[in-house]
């Protein structure tokens, strides 16, 4: 009993443990890179003044602590910012800033869902913003920077219920985070937002047509990239895209085209009128959960369905035949299947279906009155076929003996 | 000296840094605080559809407007707009089933004559579906599905009847329906979120001819009241069981009174999520059919543990009349939409149902007329299925199943619940953008417990003794099936064509042995002698389907299916069937 209790407790502990969040791993040790964790006791704004690279003001404020290093011969510390330092001639080219690698201080607390919820924004700060307010700079699309945020979050704007720029922790967590790059455009893909402002007919292409999940992403890390399916919607519609830019023209997006089997357009490159990506061979067998989760989705293509998301299994299962229900299934194969997995039959059929057919005289029995004395040749191949319908005691034993009866 | 100090002070001021009058950040955009409220924006867009933005990328302000616009072609909704208030679909079809006599004698050495069965059978059929959303009342949705069949009975003149009266004969391919009839599949109305109180929004009522999904799917005339909150989902239902398959006169009238309920507690939706969901289903009904089966009570308890989003371990137990009947454990996992793995372990007990879930007939001697599946044998069924999509083009599926009858003696075993091992799989890939080719295979090897001692001596011209009822030595020993499919698809509601070819070899357990040797009958016959009785059957078949749409509202469908000659039915050339349908969709 005690053992079973221990087991139950262990199961519960393991089960509940999944609710923990996974800690971000610390970045690898790199002496040529500034460690935020070693500067944790210094206020962010001591180094990060608006729009300026830390140390760009004659090494301030770094020289406050590292003065000795700056007065000595060029060493490891210099490599944090410079690619090299030489005194003759005096050159000290800078490394790119900010560092474009996996580790940086992402604004992990930033939530698109907060900024794109018009009602909430209006009730909290009195206005709302749209994509272009942050993502357009100097008339062109650009990644928002601190200056962009400061337009609203600067202390001067006096937004009462929003974090202000000096409060770094309003957006950033302490330290650096592993950069989460969820990008669609990678590898040999080429894409230009400028070419996607309007479609072929001059109608505007709205941001959310491609960035479908942006408005609902609750944190910086769960912000999903657009999917290829969004591209297909337009690029397979000649009303919106010219022929030479359709999905079948790989060069529209790909700089290189490999001539292998995998160079076939993947399934997600096919129009939505094709089978969805997840409708695999395995899905045909195990789709109950997907149908229960989003029943209405089934009805979009399977037009015999109501489109109602609840209790809709019968709308398909009562009308569509499984692929193994072939022309020989009724006469020859269904018994084997029913014996192997009768649960499968019961998903669509009830006993009336079986008895309705079993009550009819089979073709093999010929004209009434002829089969009783003339069935041995068939019966000997598979006597079970007889016994499925006929009760041995009342029919067969009228002529046959019973062998092996207890 | 004082003047000197004043001059110095003034000069010092002149040398000071100029005041920083410029903001170091960009000013707020002029549009901020000037954007209209969402509702105003929506109203404005609705009143002037031409005022759509033409160049600048817009944000969610346009989302509201988009809700009134046609679905994006990137969505499946472009195939059918589910927001349309009324959807209607109807089809009419004509089916011809047929076969032809070869003139060869059948296995009984009987030369079948043309009048003994119908070599051709034709019937008309049709289906109709209609659904509505928000018509008459915003909270109301309805669904209707029905079908009809028009057919002539297959009759033939009785050669033994001097008056030449017709007798009903078998159709070329067995069919379960034998009369013309119209039948309703479903017809219900549902209201949801219909009360003025926000707290009652999860309440849903559905009534009519409908299916419910309790311990098993159930068709009934009745009403379902469901509460579908995030944390708690529950339902109660009550009604009369609806009779399916009314196209056959042999079907029992099945109007059992039904009452059931379900409750699901999903702890994943707690503020602090716990990855468990517990649910229970309860069902009770009265007699299924006169004298057939007493009323029964069914229940199902399920525990669903989902440690990760795409991993689920589900355990469920089902009881019938208070006795444990079935236990089921399922592990399900998914990776990136297209990689799936499912493992099932099912344990059936002798108390489980026999013919269908509503018939928990426990008396093994009571056979249902013309369908006796023997007593329920305890069985363990373990199966696994795994599938993935490689490079988004090559679709793979592998499945393995093993069933073991949990009995020890041959007398307890049943041919209808024999142990077996099954291995199957499929692969499907696209050769071109619109052309796909698939291969599939399935093999099931069944364990038969036949021995030489249980074999029946085949004595010519005598009624041989028979094995004991449903002995496990009877039946198929296994089959292997291979098939290929070529598919051309231009997309949903456009054009598709499928050609499928398959072959199947079935082996039967040799039950008889040759008792006649050199003209002498030896009851202790040798099993290795050829009895002349076929023990295997090799056959094939194919199916070609064309599905073409004219516009978005008219569909033409044709399917032709045929089989090869059948080794065990030498009197006919095999089956063939032509099905043609025309369908209208609104």
Interface residues (C-beta under 8 A of the other chain):
Chain A: X14 X15 X16 X18 X19 X50 X51 X116 X118 X119 X122 X126 X127 X128 X129 X130 X131 X132 X133 X135 X136 X141 X146 X147 X148 X150 X151 X152 X154 X156 X157 X165 X193 X197 X198 X202 X203 X204 X205 X206 X207 X208 X209 X215 X229 X230 X231 X232 X233 X234 X236 X237 X240 X248 X261 X262 X264 X265 X266 X267 X268 X270 X271 X272 X273 X274 X275 X276 X277 X278 X280 X281 X282 X283 X285 X286 X289 X296 X297 X299 X300 X301 X303 X304 X305 X306 X307 X308 X310 X311 X313 X314 X315 X317 X318 X319 X323 X326 X327 X328 X330 X331 X332 X333 X336 X338 X339 X340 X341 X342 X343 X346 X347 X349 X350 X351 X352 X353 X354 X355 X356 X357 X358 X359 X360 X361 X362 X363 X364 X365 X366 X367 X368 X369 X370 X374 X375 X376 X377 X378 X380 X381 X382 X383 X384 X387 X388 X389 X390 X391 X392 X393 X396 X397 X399 X400 X401 X402 X403 X404 X405 X406
Chain B: X23 X24 X25 X26 X27 X28 X29 X31 X32 X33 X34 X35 X37 X38 X52 X53 X54 X55 X56 X57 X58 X59 X60 X61 X62 X63 X66 X72 X73 X74 X75 X76 X77 X78 X79 X80 X82 X87 X89 X106 X107 X108 X109 X110 X112 X113 X115 X116 X117 X127 X129 X131 X133 X141 X143 X145 X156 X158 X159 X160 X167 X168 X169 X170 X171 X172 X173 X174 X175 X176 X177 X178 X185 X186 X190 X204 X206 X210 X211 X212 X213 X216 X217 X219 X224 X226 X228 X243 X244 X245 X247 X248 X250 X251 X252 X254 X272 X273 X274 X275 X276 X305 X307 X308 X312 X332 X337 X338 X340 X342 X346 X355 X356 X357 X358 X359 X367 X368 X369 X370 X371 X372 X373 X381 X385 X386 X387 X388 X389 X391 X392 X393 X395 X396 X397 X399 X401 X403 X411 X415 X416 X417 X418 X420 X422 X426 X428 X429 X430 X431 X432 X433 X444 X454 X456 X458 X463 X464 X465 X466 X467 X468 X469 X470 X471 X474 X475 X476 X479 X489 X491 X492 X493 X494 X500 X502 X504 X506 X508 X511 X512 X531 X533 X534 X535 X539 X541 X543 X561 X562 X563 X566 X568 X569 X575 X576 X577 X585
